[in-house]
Amino acid sequence: PEEPKPGEFVSELLLEAEAAELYTAEGKLLTDEEKRILPDTKKPYISSAGSTVAGTDCSGGAALRHFSSGMKVIFKFNSEVEKEVDFIILTCKRPDDANFDTGYVITVNSTTIKTNATVPGLGKKEYFTPYTLPAVKITLKKGLNVITFAYGTESPCNLDAVKIETAEAKTLAVLGGAVTPETPDEPKPEEPKPEEPK
């Protein structure tokens, strides 16, 4: 599907990890340029950059790699309604089976969630084969929603994207939308009627 414009409401939202907010262990928000050259220019955080390009089969042609202790990735979007939705994580396989919840601690609007998913191993040294976790239910609030992936206890899988789906048409929007907690919808003032000639 075509990518929605900021503020456009849709029933399915795909948010790429490489476009999300990426914070270092020290809490520094990395710019897009920094994500393309750190932690080193050979294999930076965005897998499609650097001299060792990988993850071209992933959604958007890249994934986030080298996620390490203390780091976090934050996705932000708007919802027009409070609603339970399907939350789907697109990740990448590792050489061995990986418990996804060991690699990441996930919070949705400050509520910790579990995927209870195991990402099957490949049996070879490869880290960018796309894999989609089964959907889990999450509850969105009206207005701004924040999903955070924080480093867990060991070896998180490379992160590709997250998808939010709802059966209710056109309730989700990428940031830049009109609905935020600070600016609820308000009725527009009526235009004054022109006076009739006497």
Salt bridges, closest charged atoms under 4 A:
GLU21 OE2 - LYS76 NZ 3.37
ASP32 OD2 - ARG36 NE 3.14
GLU34 OE2 - LYS28 NZ 2.80
ASP86 OD1 - LYS137 NZ 2.78
GLU168 OE1 - LYS83 NZ 3.43
